[in-house]
């Protein structure tokens, strides 16, 4: 998965970038950037309006989010913002010069660290549950063919025990093996009843994401670290996992050959717990719908009376409402989880209510 996504010819290093293959909140509408700008303003206020306000976008794609933020920010705040895109691919030639481009997260961030749909692409291993316990899943990188491999490592096992309960396996039906005499079957054929059978369920072993997010949060000196991603919690892990692929706007088998995105939802409570030990501060974990509504997104239809007074204004309001509705739809992008982890500032100061 590491080589398929981030190797020399990996999906995120070569080609036209994520926007050419799938739609995220960043690409869906300027409403998302407008809400993040309001979030940035709360962070700025909590920090006392520092002379330099860092805005670091991890997994920046081609810089779409930072471009959208800079297009909407007020001049006074724009003069203090230090935008940084963290991405392994080459710097886009049309990127505004004020945006720094680098392959790693900078140290001593004072401001806002963003990770929108980054953690779901941090490579991990997959385990399958059998009657004898968890086993690693092996995948042919050329064909995607799967095979059951060895038991997971002690580190893997510790994470699985803590964060991914094994599925409840049904009692296997007895397997009856017939022992047939050499001269042919007769009425006295012997039978052996055994308890052998197949297991079930998959788990995406998430400790690599825990380390990645804790490391990112550890780069923040003061401010807020915000991760936005598809995710799940311990009590509702998907029984068969979520690993899948995307290419050209379509969901495809997750063959790790570099031709498609390979992604899996994030165990958000696990990454939050790992970073909490670094930030030493309470965190907030809510749905994108709840977060965006609190930050001013409004998916409600504008009043029809506006159409009579200002037809053009009504159409603009209708378009904005449609975009907000897409971003807050609980069955779609609104089902993302927002993990906010403050560092050196109070949680209440950076969470809109």
Secondary structure, DSSP 8 states (H G I E B T S, - for coil): -HHHHHSTT-TTTSSS-GGGT---HHHH-HHHHHHHHHHHHHHHHHTT--SSEEEEEES-TTTHHHHHHHHHS-HHHHTTEEEEEE-SS---TTS-TTSEEESS--SSEEEEEEEES-GGGS--EEEEEETTEEEEEEE-TTT--EEE-----HHHHHHHHHH-----------EEEEE--TT---TT-EEEEE-------EEEE-HHHHHHHHHHHTTEEEEEEEEEE-EE-GGG--TT---EEEETTEEE----SSSSEEE--EEHHHHHHHHHHHH-S-EEEEEHHHHHHHTT---S---HHHHHH-HHHHHHHHHHHHHHHHHH-TTTGGG-EEEEEEESS-GGGT---
